[in-house]
Amino acid sequence: MHLVDITMFYAAEGGGVSTYLNAKAHWLARRSRVRHTIMSSNVETSGNTVPALVKIPSTVVPGFHGFRMPLSVEGPARLLKAVRPDVVEAGDAGHCAWAALRMRKRYDIPAVAFYHSDLPGLVRPRFGRWIARGTCRYLANLYRQFDLVLAPSRIMVDYLDAIGVPGAVHQPLGIDSSVFRPQRRVATLREHLGLDPDTRLLVYAGRFTPEKKLHVLIDAVRLLGAPYHLVLVGGGDALPFCDRVTHIGFQHDQRQLARLLASCDVLVHPGDRETFGLIVLEAMACGLPVVATNKGGVAELVDAETGILAEPNDVASLAGAIEAIYQRDLVRMGQAARRRAVERYDWNEILPQVVGRYEALVGGHPYVEQDVIDEVMHERERFRVAD
């Protein structure tokens, strides 16, 4: 089977889509007979460790955080035809999705759509309610033509159903629990940052964009004062200044990101429009409890054993949740967070589910051997014992 992932949301600067596609590429290369190709308008084909990358001709579009858009539907459709896929997965709702549907119509190739981004939610604050409603109608028309629509959280499955896309399937994303683990902790991070040893160290990692609500987080840290300090990992829009915040650039090396996460106390995620929240799972796998909001996909990942949920867009509520979590047993919560991340969301749990969905579409032929399944189960048990 030849699987082609096609999306404009694949880039060197990371993000959930890129993490998912890279993990899938490496997992498939080691453990299955699935040939895998990634097509994107943002790929860099030189120096990349992903086995097969195809660059789509594109142009820069303002407001898309550096992502490039294909010039037309015809370009990616022509590239798809050239590589002869058996199944295509579209990771955005633009030209790439329509190119996948063109392959479906012309060559009877199964087409899968993965709803990674809440497009109406991104459009509404920029262009208003009427444009957002039009976007919902557009998505309904587009996704009803796919053989299978995947969504990373149950709230997104329900949302798709509400806008006219029934039958979407809940398919969580995952993490590499051998990379993201508590043993990455570096005891000297506070010293390196010039902070007191008793500093309560919070961390956020991701893009600095308006929908992440980082201004709420920074205001909460300012309200809390000493001994709290926030490490912001990533880049993007300019953020309000606060002397209790340290900025660290985007980490291309996942192991370095894991070291930063594991060396802090608590991950705080103030966003309320996440379709999933992969960084939350990565932090949990590093043994961190989580403070997040009770709205969006992140709320499905965190419970009373692993974190505390605050009201969205509420500085006082977020600050109160941060204070409250330090009154609890952080070590015990971190252990529960690690256990949940490994048992439910390791890529060795998630990617066999994904491959099984492809197999069902192309006729049920197994592309993952039983000895590979046995190996996956062995790895899962090994990590559980190591923890």
matplotlib code that plots the C-alpha trace (Angstrom):
import matplotlib.pyplot as plt

x = [0.0, 1.2, -0.1, 0.3, -0.2, -0.9, -1.2, 0.0, 0.4, 3.7, 6.7, 10.2, 9.0, 7.0, 3.4, 1.0, 0.5, 4.2, 4.8, 2.0, 3.3, 7.0, 6.0, 3.9, 6.7, 9.3, 7.0, 5.8, 9.4, 10.4, 7.3, 5.1, 4.9, 3.3, 5.1, 4.7, 5.0, 4.5, 3.5, 3.5, 4.0, 6.3, 8.8, 12.5, 13.8, 17.5, 18.7, 15.3, 15.2, 11.7, 12.0, 9.9, 9.0, 7.5, 7.3, 4.2, 4.6, 3.2, 3.0, 3.1, -0.3, -0.5, -2.1, -1.1, 1.9, 4.5, 2.7, 2.7, -0.4, -0.4, -0.9, -3.8, -5.6, -4.1, -0.5, -0.9, -3.4, -0.8, 1.8, -0.6, -1.2, 2.5, 3.2, 0.2, -1.1, -3.5, -4.9, -4.6, -4.9, -5.5, -4.4, -6.0, -9.2, -7.7, -6.2, -4.7, -8.0, -9.6, -6.6, -7.3, -10.9, -9.9, -7.9, -10.8, -13.2, -10.9, -9.1, -11.3, -8.6, -9.9, -9.6, -9.2, -9.5, -8.0, -9.6, -6.5, -7.4, -10.6, -10.9, -14.2, -12.7, -9.7, -11.7, -14.3, -12.1, -10.4, -13.3, -16.5, -19.4, -20.9, -17.6, -17.3, -20.7, -19.7, -16.6, -18.8, -20.9, -17.7, -16.3, -19.6, -19.6, -15.9, -15.7, -19.0, -17.2, -14.4, -14.5, -13.4, -13.1, -10.9, -10.9, -8.4, -10.9, -14.5, -15.4, -14.3, -16.3, -19.3, -18.5, -18.2, -21.5, -23.1, -21.9, -23.1, -20.4, -21.9, -19.9, -16.5, -14.3, -12.4, -8.7, -6.3, -2.8, 0.2, 3.6, 6.9, 7.2, 10.8, 11.7, 9.3, 10.1, 10.8, 14.5, 15.2, 15.0, 18.0, 18.3, 20.3, 17.7, 16.8, 20.5, 21.0, 18.1, 19.4, 16.5, 16.3, 16.3, 12.7, 11.2, 8.0, 8.7, 5.9, 6.3, 4.3, 5.6, 4.1, 3.4, 2.8, -0.4, -3.6, -5.7, -3.2, -4.3, -0.7, -1.6, -3.9, -1.1, 1.4, -1.1, -1.8, 2.0, 2.2, -0.7, 0.9, 4.2, 7.0, 8.0, 6.4, 8.3, 7.2, 9.3, 7.8, 9.2, 8.6, 8.0, 5.6, 3.8, 5.2, 4.1, 3.6, 6.7, 6.9, 10.0, 8.8, 8.9, 11.8, 11.6, 13.4, 13.3, 11.6, 13.3, 13.9, 15.3, 12.5, 14.9, 15.9, 12.2, 11.7, 14.6, 13.0, 9.6, 10.9, 12.9, 9.9, 7.1, 3.8, 2.8, 0.2, -1.9, -4.3, -5.8, -9.5, -9.7, -7.3, -8.5, -6.2, -3.2, -0.2, 2.2, 0.0, 0.6, 4.3, 4.5, 2.5, 4.8, 7.7, 5.9, 4.4, 0.9, -1.1, -3.1, -5.4, -8.8, -12.1, -12.9, -11.4, -9.7, -7.1, -9.9, -10.3, -6.7, -6.6, -8.5, -8.4, -5.5, -3.3, -4.1, -6.6, -8.8, -9.5, -12.1, -11.1, -10.0, -10.0, -6.8, -7.9, -9.2, -6.0, -3.8, -6.0, -5.6, -1.8, -1.8, -4.1, -2.0, 1.0, -1.0, -1.3, 1.2, 3.0, 5.1, 2.0, 0.1, 3.2, 3.3, -0.3, 0.2, 3.1, 1.1, -1.9, 0.3, 2.1, -0.8, -3.2, -1.3, 2.1, 2.6, 2.8, -0.8, -2.1, -0.5, -1.7, -5.2, -4.5, -3.1, -6.1, -8.4, -6.4, -6.5, -10.3, -10.5, -8.3, -9.9, -8.8, -5.5, -3.1, -0.1, 1.3, 2.5, 1.7, 5.3, 5.3, 2.2, 4.0, 7.0, 4.8, 3.2, 6.7, 7.9, 4.8, 5.5, 9.2, 8.4, 5.9, 8.5, 11.2, 8.8]
y = [0.0, 3.5, 6.2, 9.8, 12.6, 15.9, 19.2, 22.8, 22.6, 20.6, 22.7, 22.7, 24.9, 22.0, 22.0, 19.2, 18.3, 18.1, 16.0, 13.6, 13.2, 12.8, 10.2, 8.3, 8.4, 6.9, 4.4, 3.1, 2.9, 0.6, -1.4, -1.9, -2.6, 0.7, 3.0, 6.6, 10.0, 13.4, 16.2, 19.8, 23.3, 23.9, 20.9, 21.3, 18.3, 18.8, 17.6, 16.2, 12.8, 12.0, 9.2, 10.6, 14.3, 16.0, 19.8, 21.4, 24.7, 27.4, 31.0, 32.9, 33.9, 36.7, 35.6, 31.9, 32.1, 31.4, 28.5, 28.5, 27.7, 25.7, 27.8, 25.7, 22.4, 21.2, 21.2, 18.9, 16.7, 16.2, 15.3, 12.8, 11.2, 10.8, 9.0, 6.6, 6.4, 3.7, 6.0, 9.8, 11.7, 15.4, 17.5, 20.8, 22.1, 23.9, 23.0, 19.8, 18.5, 19.2, 17.5, 14.4, 14.4, 14.8, 11.6, 9.9, 10.9, 10.1, 7.0, 5.6, 6.1, 6.3, 9.8, 10.5, 14.0, 14.8, 17.8, 19.2, 22.9, 24.6, 26.8, 28.6, 29.3, 30.9, 32.9, 34.3, 36.7, 38.0, 38.3, 38.1, 35.7, 35.8, 34.7, 32.0, 30.7, 30.6, 28.6, 26.1, 25.6, 25.2, 22.6, 20.6, 20.6, 19.5, 16.8, 15.1, 14.0, 12.1, 8.4, 9.0, 12.1, 11.9, 14.3, 14.3, 15.0, 14.1, 17.8, 18.2, 15.1, 16.7, 20.1, 18.5, 16.8, 20.1, 21.9, 19.1, 16.5, 13.4, 10.2, 11.7, 9.3, 10.2, 9.5, 10.9, 11.9, 10.5, 11.0, 9.2, 8.2, 7.1, 10.7, 12.5, 11.0, 12.3, 11.1, 14.1, 16.4, 18.7, 19.8, 23.0, 24.7, 27.3, 28.1, 28.4, 30.9, 32.8, 31.9, 31.1, 27.4, 27.6, 29.2, 27.6, 27.0, 27.0, 26.1, 26.6, 25.4, 26.1, 28.9, 32.4, 33.2, 35.0, 31.8, 30.4, 33.2, 33.7, 37.2, 35.6, 33.4, 36.2, 38.3, 35.4, 35.1, 38.8, 38.6, 35.6, 37.3, 35.6, 32.8, 31.9, 32.1, 31.2, 29.6, 30.2, 27.9, 28.7, 31.8, 33.9, 37.1, 39.7, 39.2, 41.6, 42.1, 40.5, 40.2, 36.8, 35.3, 33.8, 33.2, 30.3, 29.7, 26.9, 23.6, 21.5, 18.7, 16.9, 15.6, 19.2, 20.1, 17.1, 18.3, 21.7, 20.3, 17.7, 20.3, 22.5, 21.8, 22.4, 22.9, 25.7, 25.8, 28.8, 28.2, 27.3, 26.5, 23.5, 20.6, 18.4, 19.8, 17.6, 19.6, 18.7, 15.0, 15.6, 17.4, 14.7, 12.0, 14.0, 13.7, 17.2, 17.9, 20.3, 23.5, 24.1, 25.5, 23.6, 24.4, 22.7, 19.5, 19.8, 19.4, 15.8, 15.0, 16.3, 15.1, 15.5, 13.1, 14.8, 18.5, 21.3, 23.1, 26.8, 29.0, 30.2, 33.9, 34.5, 35.7, 35.2, 31.7, 30.6, 32.2, 30.4, 27.1, 27.5, 28.3, 25.4, 22.8, 23.6, 22.7, 19.2, 16.3, 17.3, 14.1, 11.9, 13.9, 13.8, 10.0, 9.7, 12.0, 9.9, 6.7, 8.0, 9.4, 6.1, 3.7, 5.6, 7.9, 6.4, 6.3, 2.5, 2.6, 5.3, 4.5, 0.8, 2.3, 4.7, 2.0, -0.2, 2.6, 2.7, -1.1, -1.0, 1.5, -0.5, -3.8, -5.0, -6.5, -6.3, -4.2, -4.6, -8.1, -9.9, -10.0, -6.2, -6.0, -8.3, -6.0, -3.0, -4.7, -5.6, -2.0, -0.8, -3.2, -2.3, 1.4, 0.7, -1.3, 1.4, 4.0]
z = [0.0, -0.9, 1.5, 0.6, 3.1, 1.5, 3.4, 3.5, 7.3, 7.2, 8.1, 9.7, 12.5, 14.0, 15.1, 15.6, 12.0, 11.3, 14.5, 13.4, 9.9, 10.9, 13.6, 11.0, 8.4, 10.8, 12.4, 9.0, 7.7, 10.6, 11.3, 8.2, 4.5, 3.8, 1.5, 2.7, 0.9, 2.4, -0.1, 1.1, 0.0, 3.0, 2.8, 2.6, 0.8, 1.7, 5.0, 6.1, 7.8, 6.6, 4.0, 1.1, 0.6, -2.4, -2.6, -4.1, -6.0, -3.7, -2.7, 0.5, 1.9, 4.6, 7.9, 7.7, 10.0, 7.3, 5.7, 1.9, -0.1, -3.3, -6.5, -7.7, -7.3, -10.5, -9.3, -6.3, -8.2, -11.0, -8.4, -6.7, -10.1, -10.7, -7.4, -7.8, -4.2, -2.9, -0.3, 0.2, 3.5, 3.3, 6.3, 5.4, 3.9, 0.9, -2.5, -1.1, 0.0, -3.4, -5.1, -3.0, -4.0, -7.6, -7.3, -5.6, -8.4, -11.4, -10.1, -7.4, -4.8, -1.2, 0.3, 4.0, 5.6, 9.0, 10.7, 12.4, 12.6, 13.7, 10.6, 11.5, 14.9, 13.4, 10.8, 13.2, 15.2, 12.0, 9.6, 11.6, 12.2, 8.7, 7.1, 9.8, 8.9, 5.3, 6.2, 8.0, 4.9, 2.8, 5.2, 5.2, 1.3, 1.2, 3.9, 3.0, -0.2, 1.6, 2.4, 6.0, 8.1, 11.2, 14.1, 17.0, 19.8, 20.6, 20.8, 17.2, 16.1, 17.7, 16.1, 12.6, 13.1, 14.1, 11.0, 8.7, 8.6, 10.2, 10.8, 11.6, 13.6, 16.7, 16.1, 18.8, 18.0, 20.0, 21.4, 21.5, 25.1, 24.7, 23.8, 26.2, 29.6, 33.1, 32.9, 30.6, 33.6, 34.0, 37.6, 36.8, 34.6, 37.3, 37.8, 34.1, 33.9, 36.8, 39.1, 42.8, 43.6, 45.0, 41.9, 40.8, 37.2, 34.6, 31.0, 27.7, 24.3, 20.9, 18.5, 19.8, 18.0, 19.2, 19.6, 22.1, 24.5, 25.8, 27.0, 29.5, 30.7, 31.0, 32.9, 35.3, 36.0, 36.6, 39.0, 40.8, 41.3, 43.2, 43.3, 39.9, 36.6, 33.1, 30.4, 26.9, 24.3, 20.6, 18.5, 16.5, 17.4, 19.8, 23.4, 26.3, 28.4, 31.9, 34.0, 35.2, 31.7, 29.8, 26.1, 24.5, 20.8, 18.9, 19.5, 16.4, 18.4, 20.3, 22.9, 23.8, 24.0, 26.3, 28.5, 28.9, 29.7, 32.1, 33.9, 34.8, 37.3, 35.5, 31.9, 31.5, 28.3, 28.2, 24.8, 24.4, 20.7, 20.5, 18.3, 20.4, 22.2, 21.4, 23.6, 26.6, 26.1, 25.5, 28.9, 30.6, 29.2, 30.8, 34.1, 34.3, 35.7, 33.5, 34.1, 31.1, 30.3, 30.3, 26.7, 23.6, 22.9, 25.7, 28.3, 27.1, 28.0, 31.6, 34.6, 38.4, 38.7, 36.1, 36.3, 36.9, 34.4, 34.6, 33.0, 29.5, 29.0, 32.7, 34.3, 37.9, 37.2, 35.5, 38.3, 40.9, 39.1, 39.0, 42.8, 43.5, 41.7, 43.9, 46.9, 45.6, 45.3, 42.0, 42.0, 42.2, 39.6, 37.3, 37.7, 36.8, 33.8, 32.5, 33.0, 31.0, 28.2, 27.7, 28.0, 25.8, 23.5, 22.7, 18.9, 19.2, 20.4, 18.0, 14.7, 14.4, 14.8, 11.9, 9.7, 10.5, 9.1, 5.9, 5.6, 5.9, 3.0, 0.6, 1.2, 4.6, 3.6, 6.7, 6.1, 9.7, 10.5, 13.7, 14.8, 14.6, 16.8, 19.3, 19.2, 19.9, 22.9, 24.1, 23.8, 25.7, 28.6, 28.6, 29.0, 31.8, 33.7, 33.2, 34.6]

ax = plt.figure().add_subplot(projection="3d")
ax.plot(x, y, z, "-o")
ax.set_aspect("equal")
plt.show()
